[in-house]
């Protein structure tokens, strides 16, 4: 079976006719387009394709684990984002762990919405903890988009992938309840469900469509990707994916410049700031939000040097970037390689 990904659009399109702007033409940015904040680097699953599912690897790279972001730090971050010149395009409350593990996740969504820090607030979840009470809380807090990762369509498959969870039917029920409660409250919450495709059969793919198409605005399947530090573990589990995580962008080898540090930031649960969400080891950290503001980090020397490292084809100098596969799946409108010389002259003079 190939890694071609199909999508089923429902009701309204989340990205409906959203105009795409060439990233290179907008640089440099005075603030990020998007920010990820990790409420928790803990997870209730131990997925084989995810670094968080491998505590031995976390220990090997020396990264902190077992952390929930403190409310004091989260408030600090939201207050700093609120004074940016304009709202973020999206604030995503997830990164290394399962966001619903944090007992204040509903409060986190609520504060972000009340402070109007972003056009959209979203989370990515495995939905195992998405019971009716949690669904109602997130909906009433004003969550805009929820992305649900489905690991398989059988109990045996779930157990094999997650290492500790097998109740596939619970995931199906939870998503149905979420849709039911959203409709009851006339919520505009957009529900996206993606199936991790590790070589599923046609029958299994049809089962996924049958189980989720009525309760989601969008469903599809996605491949697993090689995270950073792919030389120490094959997170693709030997599947050799042909498409990026969005399921639509064909992987392209030979790219030089990663676009992520030019438009996004990722704040880890302990406050360390990474230039992208794929820095699971935190080896690419460019600041500490406990002692610095996000604006200071965004405009700071470490972030500048990190961008220049990519523009000058020296990403091999950074452990986290050297063998990261995510660069291969960058969308064409975010590809900066054709504009490298011009961007070097711009950023090199700063």
C-alpha positions in Angstrom: 0.0 0.0 0.0 1.2 3.5 -0.8 1.4 6.5 1.6 -1.1 8.5 -0.5 -3.5 10.2 1.8 -7.2 10.8 1.2 -9.3 13.4 2.9 -13.0 13.7 3.4 -14.3 17.3 3.7 -17.4 17.8 5.8 -19.7 20.7 6.4 -17.2 23.5 6.2 -13.6 23.6 5.3 -11.3 24.7 8.2 -8.8 26.2 5.7 -11.6 27.3 3.3 -10.0 29.2 0.4 -7.5 30.6 2.9 -5.0 32.6 0.7 -1.5 31.3 0.9 1.3 33.9 1.0 4.9 33.1 0.1 6.8 33.2 3.4 10.0 34.6 1.9 8.1 37.7 0.8 7.0 38.4 4.4 10.4 38.1 6.1 11.7 39.3 8.5 8.7 39.1 10.9 8.5 41.3 14.0 6.6 38.5 15.7 5.8 34.9 15.1 2.8 33.8 13.1 2.2 30.9 15.4 3.3 29.7 18.8 3.0 26.3 20.4 2.9 26.0 24.2 3.2 22.6 25.8 0.9 22.1 28.8 2.5 18.8 29.6 5.4 16.7 28.4 3.7 13.7 30.0 1.5 11.3 28.0 -1.0 8.6 28.9 0.3 6.6 25.8 3.7 5.3 25.0 3.5 5.3 21.2 6.3 3.6 19.3 6.6 6.4 16.7 6.8 9.2 19.3 9.9 10.3 21.3 7.7 10.8 24.4 6.9 7.1 24.3 10.6 6.2 24.8 11.8 7.3 28.2 15.2 5.8 27.6 15.7 8.2 24.7 14.5 11.1 26.8 17.1 10.2 29.4 19.8 9.6 26.8 19.5 13.2 25.4 19.2 14.7 28.9 15.7 16.3 28.4 13.4 17.0 31.4 10.4 14.8 31.6 7.4 14.4 33.9 6.6 18.1 33.7 3.3 20.0 33.7 3.6 23.7 32.8 3.0 25.8 35.8 0.0 28.2 35.8 2.3 31.1 36.7 4.5 30.5 33.6 1.5 30.0 31.3 0.0 33.3 32.5 3.3 35.0 31.9 3.4 33.7 28.3 -0.2 34.7 27.5 0.4 38.2 28.9 3.5 38.5 26.7 1.6 37.3 23.6 -1.2 39.7 24.3 1.1 42.7 23.8 2.3 41.6 20.4 1.4 44.1 17.7 -1.4 41.8 16.5 -2.9 38.4 17.4 -1.1 35.2 16.4 -2.6 33.3 13.5 -2.9 30.3 15.8 -1.9 29.3 19.3 -1.5 25.5 19.7 -1.6 24.1 23.2 0.4 20.9 22.6 3.9 19.7 21.8 5.7 16.8 23.4 2.9 15.3 25.6 -0.8 14.9 25.9 -2.4 18.3 26.7 -5.4 16.8 28.5 -3.1 15.4 31.2 -2.8 19.0 32.5 -5.7 19.5 34.9 -5.8 23.2 34.0 -6.1 22.7 30.2 -9.6 24.1 30.1 -8.4 27.2 32.1 -5.5 27.5 29.6 -7.9 27.6 26.6 -10.2 30.0 28.5 -7.4 32.5 29.3 -6.1 32.5 25.7 -9.6 33.2 24.3 -10.4 35.9 26.9 -7.0 37.6 26.2 -7.7 37.3 22.4 -4.1 36.4 21.8 -4.7 34.4 18.6 -7.2 34.1 15.7 -7.5 30.4 16.6 -6.7 28.3 19.7 -6.2 24.6 19.0 -5.0 21.4 20.6 -3.9 18.0 19.4 -5.0 15.0 21.5 -5.2 11.3 21.5 -8.8 11.7 22.9 -8.5 9.0 25.5 -9.2 11.6 28.2 -11.8 13.4 26.2 -14.8 12.4 28.2 -18.1 14.4 28.2 -17.0 16.7 31.1 -13.7 17.5 29.3 -15.5 18.1 26.0 -18.0 20.5 27.6 -15.2 22.4 29.3 -13.2 22.9 26.2 -16.2 23.9 24.1 -17.4 26.4 26.7 -13.8 27.8 27.0 -13.9 28.7 23.3 -11.6 26.1 21.7 -11.5 26.7 18.0 -10.0 23.6 16.6 -9.2 20.1 17.9 -7.0 17.6 16.1 -7.5 14.0 17.2 -4.8 11.4 16.5 -6.2 7.9 16.0 -3.5 5.3 16.3 -5.4 2.2 14.8 -8.9 0.8 14.3 -8.6 -2.3 16.4 -7.9 -3.1 20.1 -4.9 -5.2 19.1 -3.5 -2.5 16.9 -3.9 0.2 19.6 -2.2 -1.9 22.2 0.7 -2.6 19.8 1.3 1.0 19.0 0.5 2.8 22.3 1.9 0.1 24.6 -0.8 0.7 27.2 -4.2 1.5 25.7 -6.5 -0.7 23.6 -10.0 0.7 23.9 -10.5 2.0 20.3 -14.3 2.1 20.8 -13.8 4.6 23.6 -12.0 7.0 21.2 -14.9 6.6 18.7 -17.5 7.4 21.5 -15.5 10.3 22.9 -15.3 12.0 19.5 -19.0 11.4 18.9 -19.8 13.0 22.3 -17.6 16.0 21.5 -19.5 16.6 18.3 -22.8 16.2 20.1 -22.0 18.7 22.8 -20.6 21.2 20.3 -23.8 21.1 18.2 -25.9 21.4 21.4 -24.1 24.6 22.2 -24.0 26.0 18.7 -20.2 25.9 18.9 -18.0 26.6 15.9 -15.4 24.1 17.2 -13.8 22.4 14.2 -13.0 18.7 14.6 -10.2 17.0 12.6 -9.4 13.4 13.1 -6.3 11.8 11.5 -5.5 8.1 11.4 -1.8 7.1 11.7 -1.2 4.9 8.7 1.3 2.2 9.4 0.3 0.0 6.5 -3.4 -0.4 7.1 -5.6 -2.6 4.9 -8.5 -1.3 2.8 -11.0 -2.8 5.2 -9.3 -1.0 8.1 -9.3 2.3 6.3 -13.0 1.9 5.5 -13.7 1.1 9.1 -12.0 4.4 10.1 -14.1 6.4 7.6 -17.3 4.7 8.8 -16.6 5.3 12.5 -15.6 8.9 12.3 -17.0 10.6 9.2 -20.3 11.6 10.9 -18.6 13.1 14.0 -15.9 15.1 12.3 -15.6 18.1 9.9 -12.5 16.5 8.4 -10.9 13.1 8.5 -7.9 11.7 6.8 -4.9 9.6 7.3 -1.3 10.6 7.9 2.1 9.1 7.9 4.6 9.0 10.7 7.7 11.2 10.3 11.3 11.0 11.2 11.7 13.5 14.0 15.0 15.2 14.8 17.8 12.9 16.0 16.5 10.3 13.7 20.0 8.7 13.7 19.4 7.3 17.2 15.9 5.8 16.5 13.8 5.3 13.4 10.5 7.0 14.4 9.1 6.1 11.0 9.1 2.4 12.1 10.5 1.5 8.7 7.5 2.8 6.8 9.5 5.1 4.5 6.8 7.8 4.2 6.3 9.6 0.9 4.2 12.5 2.2 4.6 15.0 5.1 2.3 15.1 8.1 -0.3 17.2 6.3 -0.8 14.2 4.0 -0.6 16.3 0.9 3.0 17.6 0.5 5.4 15.1 -1.1 8.7 14.8 0.7 11.5 16.6 -1.0 15.1 15.8 -0.2 18.0 18.2 -0.6 16.3 21.2 1.1 18.7 23.5 3.0 16.7 26.1 4.9 14.1 25.2 7.5 11.4 27.8 7.5 10.1 27.1 11.0 12.5 29.4 13.0 11.4 32.3 10.7 7.7 32.2 11.7 7.1 30.1 14.8 8.2 29.4 18.4 7.5 26.4 20.6 7.5 26.7 24.4 8.3 23.5 26.2 6.6 22.5 29.5 9.7 23.5 31.5 9.8 26.9 29.8 12.7 26.3 27.4 11.9 27.7 24.0 12.5 25.8 20.8 12.4 27.2 17.3 10.0 24.5 16.2 7.7 21.7 17.5 10.0 18.9 16.3 12.8 19.7 18.8 11.8 16.9 21.2 15.3 16.8 22.7 15.4 20.5 23.3 18.9 20.5 21.7 17.9 23.5 19.6 16.6 25.7 22.4 17.0 29.4 21.7 15.9 30.8 25.1 14.3 30.4 28.4 10.8 31.9 28.9 11.2 31.7 32.7 13.8 34.5 32.6 13.2 36.1 29.1 10.2 37.5 27.3 9.0 35.8 24.1 9.7 39.1 22.3 13.3 39.1 23.6 13.8 35.5 22.5 12.2 36.1 19.0 14.4 39.1 18.4 17.4 37.8 20.3 20.9 36.8 19.2 20.4 33.1 19.7 17.4 33.0 17.4 19.2 35.2 14.9 22.2 32.9 14.8 19.9 29.8 14.5 18.2 31.3 11.4 21.6 32.2 9.9 22.8 28.6 10.5 20.0 27.4 8.3 20.4 30.1 5.6 24.1 29.3 5.3 23.7 25.6 5.0 25.1 24.8 8.4 22.3 23.0 10.1 24.5 19.9 10.4 26.2 21.9 13.2 23.1 21.4 15.4 22.3 18.0 16.9 18.6 18.5 16.6 18.6 19.7 13.0 21.3 17.5 11.5 19.2 14.6 10.5 15.7 16.0 11.0 13.3 14.7 8.3 10.6 17.4 8.8 12.4 19.8 6.5 11.6 17.4 3.6 7.9 18.0 4.0 7.8 21.8 3.9 5.1 23.2 1.7 6.2 25.0 -1.5 5.1 28.4 -0.3 7.3 28.0 2.8 10.4 26.9 0.9 13.1 29.5 1.5 15.9 28.0 -0.5 15.3 30.0 -3.7 15.5 33.2 -1.6 18.5 32.3 0.5 20.9 34.9 -0.9 18.5 37.7 -0.4 17.6 36.6 3.0 21.2 36.2 4.0 21.8 39.8 3.1 18.7 40.9 5.2 19.4 38.8 8.3 23.2 39.1 8.0 23.0 42.8 8.4 20.8 42.7 11.6 
